[in-house]
Amino acid sequence: MKRLLGSLAVVLATALGATALVAPPAAATTYPVIGKILKTYVAAGGEAVFGDPLAPRAKLRVGTQNVYDQHFENGVVLWSRTGHRTWLNDQMPSLTRVSNERIVVDLGSPIYRSGELCHASKFAKQLMASLLRGGAIIDLRSTTAAKACKDPTLPKVAKYRYSMTGTADLATFVTKASDRTSLGSALTRIAATPGPVLVHCHYGRDRTGMLNLILMFIVGTDLETARTEYLRSPGVSSGMFDTLVNAITQYYPDDQAYDMTFAGVHRFVTEGLGLSEDTIATLKARYTVG
């Protein structure tokens, strides 16, 4: 009887056309927005601002406190007993007791930068745990400075340190072998990190500024946009920016730009910093706008 019914079903399906046997497409995965996240999400504009949720609500343990966040198409909603905050994908939330924190401009994916993190408030650490989950903190300070002012330990956030010279002679970043090695290692680490990255030194100005400039130069940011980004840090000048650019062109002269910002950058990052062409290609693919 079952065999007969099965045969009749095949005949009927054939008569109606083969499409009668094709199942409808599965519905897209939807994630609920619940609890305090929902209240904060609605108050900040809800779907019109944040779009659809990309994942369910997540729980992080930061210090002794649970933190809840949810990532949406256009931003993040976070709630804890300490406070709540929302931010969009092209923003960096303000971090209490951290200086000079921001997103580097003109990059296709965000790179975050700041001064030292050891004085960050409890809520700032919670924000960083959400912001950097699955990514890394890169510290460019010396061993002594890093021990005296330790980076916070955050869940699912790796920490790396590549020591550079704290100096007023910025050409040192180009001429000193150990600084070039640290810059190259830090950029290679950024390329190898699939998640978000925050780079910092003491003030988030000279060493951090140099690394971010090199990344901007690699992806072809024009000089004036790079200069404007560099000058956003307190205590810097156009003359300091020019010192870095002139040192690269003086010590690594080249006739070709290789789709980078100016001639000399390619020689500097390959010969001076030791970046492989694969690493350069990865950085370009991830951080070139568009």
N, C-alpha and C positions, 0 to 999 in steps of 0.2 A: 504493500500500500504506500509506504514512504517513497519507494523507488518511483511508483506511478505519479505521485504528487510532485516529486522533483522533476520528472520529465515534463509534466504539464506546465510547471513554472518556467522551464527553459523555453518551451514552445510559446508561451504567452509573452515572455520577455522578448523573444525574437520578433514576434508579431508587432510589438509595441516599439521596437527599435532598441539597439544595444544600450543607448543612454539610460534606459530604465533601470539597468543594473549598476550604474555608477552612483556611489554614495555621495551625498552633498559634502562640500568642503568643510573641514572641521572649523569650528568657531575660533577666532583668535583668543589667546590666553588673556584673561582679565584678572586683575589683582584688586582685592578690596582695599578701600581706604577707611580705616577704623580708628576708634578711640581718640586720644588726644591729638594724634596726627591729623585726623579728619577735621577736628575743630580748628587747628592751626592752618591747615590747607584751605579750608573754606574762608577763614578770616583774611587770608592773603590773596584771595581771588580765585581759588579752586581751579577747575579744569581750564578755564579761559586763560589763566596765567601759566599753569604748570603742565597742561596736557595730560595724557594718560599715564598711569603708573607703569614703570618698566619692570618692577619686581615687587614682591610682597614687603610689608614692613619688616625691618631688620632690628635686632637687638644687639647692642654693643655693651660690653662691660668696660667702662673707663674708670680706673681707680676702684672706688668702692660703690659706684653708682651705675645703674642701668640707663642706657641711652637708646632711644628709638628713633629711627629715621626711615624715610622712604624716598627712593629716587624716581623722578618723573621724567617725561620727555624733555622738559625745559628747565628743570631745577630740582631742588632738594627741600624736604621738610624735616625738621628735627625737633624732638621734644625730650626733655628730661625734667627731673624735679628741680634742677637748677635754673632752667629756662627753656625757651623755645626760639627757633629761628628758621627763616626760609631764605633761600638764595637761588638765583638763576645760574645757568651753566656758564655764562660769561662773567660771573661775579666771584669775588672771594669775600666771605663774611668777615667782618671786623673782628680781630682777635685781641681781647683785652690783655694789656701788658706785653704785647708783641708789637714791635715797631716796623714801619716800612713794608707792611704786608700788602701784596697785590698780585694780580695776574699779569704776566708779561704780555704786552700787546703784540698784535700782528702775527700770532702763531695759530695754526689750525686747530691744535689741541692745547688745553691750558697747561702752562707751567707756572707754579706758584713760587713766590719769592718773599723773603722777609729777613728781619734781623734775628738775633738769637731767640730761642724758644723757651729757655729754662724758667723764665718768670711768668709764663702764660698762666692765666687764671684757670680755675677748674672748668668753667664753661668753655673757654678757648680750647682747652684740650679735648673736650667733647666735640666741638666743632671740627677740630683737626682730625679726630678719629673718623668722623663721617666723611669729611672732604677728601682724605688721603687713603681711605680703605682700599686695600689691594695694591697700594703703591709704596712710595718710599720718601724718606727725608734724607737729603744729602747735605752734610755739614762740611764747610770749607775752612773751619777754624783749626788752629793748632791743637796738638794733644793736650797741652796745659790748659788752654782755654776751654776745651771740650770737657775736661775733668772738673774744672771749677764751676761750670755752668752746663749741666747735663741736659741733653734733649729729653723730652718726655717719652716714655714707653707707651705706645698706643697699640690697641689690638689690630692685627692684620696690616700693620705698617712697618716696613723694614727700615733700618737705619744704617747709613753708610757715612764714612768720613774720609775726605781726601784733603789733606792739609795743604794750604797755600800760605804764602807770606803776607802778613799784614804790613803793608808798606805804603808810604806816600809816593814812592817812585813806581808808578803803574807800569812803566816799560818792563819792570822786573817780571811781570806775568808772561811776557814774550821771551825775555832773554834768559831767565833762570830755568834750568832743566827740571828741577823738582816741581816748580809751579806748572810747567808744561805737562809733566807726567800726571799731576793731580787733575788738571783740566781735562786731559784726554781720558783719564779713568772715569771722571764724573760724567762726561758726555757719553762714554760707552755704556755706563750704568744706566743713564737715562734711556738710551736706545733699547737696552735689554729689559726695561721695566714696563710691563704692559699697562699698569695702572698709573694714577696721578702722581706727580712728583713735586715736592717743595724743596727749593734750594735756599740755603741761608749761610751767613757768616756771622760776624759780630753785629755790624750795623745793617747788613743786607745791602751794601753799597758798592764797595770796590771789588772784592773777590766775587761776590754774587753777581755784581754788575758785569764783570768781565765774562763770566760763564754765559750769562744770558745774551750778551752781545754776540759772542761767537755762535751761539745757536741761531740767533736772528740773521747773522751774516751767512751761515750755511744755507738757510732756506731762502736767501735772496732779498731780505727786507732792505728797502732803500735807506740810504745813509741818514736822511733827515728824520725818518720815522724811528730809526734806531737811536739817533741822538735824543729825540724827544723822550723816548722811554728811559734812556740813561739819566736824563736830567730830572726825572720825577723823584729821584732819591735826594733827601736833604744833604747838603754839604758837597755836592758835586758841581762841576762846571763844564762848559763846552771845551775848555782847554784840556781837561782830563780825558774827555772822549777823544779829542784829537791826538793826544799822546798815545793812546792805545792803537788807533788806526794807523798813525804814522810809524809806530814800532813794527807793526805787522808788515807794512809795505817796505820798510827799510831792511828788515832782517830776512824777509821771505819774498823778495821781488819775483814777480811773475808777469807774463804778458797776457794771460788768459784769466777770465773770471770764473769759468766752469759753472755758469748759472748761479754763482754766489754774488754777494753784494759788491765786491770789488776785487780786482786782481791782487793776489797775495793770500787771500783767505784759504784757498784750496791747498796751497803749499804749506801754510801754517798748520792747518788741521791734519794734514797727512804726514808731513815730515816733522813738524814741530810737536804736535800733540799725539801722533801715532794712530790716528783714527783710520780704520780700514774703509775701503770704498763701500762695503756692505753696511757698516755702521752709518756712514754718511747717507746712503740711500734710505736707510730706515728712518733717520732723523728727518730727512726731506719728506718722505712719504707721510709721516705722522704729523709734522708741524708746519708744512707749507699750507698757506691759506688757500682754500678751494681745492 
